[in-house]
């Protein structure tokens, strides 16, 4: 019975069993129930507005997963990850609108899915380029290189060159019929949400499995002590570049997804604040936790929505309040981050871990 009802007794004899996803029937039921809620419950039960909110939560979590790999699991502080989301978004946009796909692929609705794969690869390579300085610098100096990635990528390359391809201004209009997966055009609220849910589930699975491999354990060893990791035979520089590629690829996929959720692409969608927001998301959610990226994204988006709901009724009596809302929201989030740093430095994922253990061990919580 102890093999079925963990964690009353742990009898794992191998690393594979200890790290397995389906350790007990109860865990399998909970995971299948969660998948059912995400894929069926949300689209069927929530109104369109809240489906859009859930889509934004998923998009934020997709971007935060790469930041979590860099900061939470390898301790490579990045303040320019929004640049790689922008690279993915523009790669997908340009491939869908300008690449001469065979008409058969276009008719089958494969151009956009293939552009998502290409966006992840190109964003990963671009991220590796800015990860090369880790061979010689670390700490504060490396943070400056990530900030440079944001301004070089978005403010120079994308704004001055890529966004003007075709003789346009900075904004690129994306026809709704161009974003197509198989026979389905990504219109409405439900289809982009389902695409987001599938991509986020795949990214979580890839991240969780990577962390259980030799590479993932090497990343965590580098995080804890890179000198000790090097003495144990781990190629620190190689594994740093590898995590940059994976994190950049995830950002590229997130950016390619954003193409299906907007009617026009502009560099203004990827300000430096996006990069700072992703760091704030994992700080609120908890460093070194996949759950932390999702919890932090949900917290950030929902608090922003509730703030907006509270401010909108004031517009009738205070017309300028909407113009000040962006600054108000930024100030509130700054205060929230300060509160988390002081009151819950391990983030929401740690609190979730405590609650889950309490119920798993009840009534013998000691």
Buried (B, 14 or more C-beta within 10 A) or exposed (E): EEEEEBEEEEEEEEEEEEBEEEBBEEEEEEEEEEEEEBBEEBBEEBEEEEBBBBBBBBBBBBBBBBBBBBBBBBBBBBBBBBBBBBBBBBBBBBBBBEEEBEEEEBEBBBBBBBBBBBBBBBBBBBBBBBBEBBEEEBEEEBBBBBBBBBEBBBBEBBBEEBBEEEEEEBBBEBEEEBBBBEEEBBEEBBBBBBBBBBBBBEBBEBBEEBBBEEBBBBBBBBBEEBEEBBEEEBEBBEBBBBBBBBBBBBBBBBBBBBBBBBEEBBBEBBBBEBBBBBBBBBBBBBBBBBBBBBBBBBBBBBBBBEBEEEBEEEEEEEEEBBEEBEEBBEEEBEEBBEEBEEEEEBBBBBEBBEEEEEEEEEEEEE
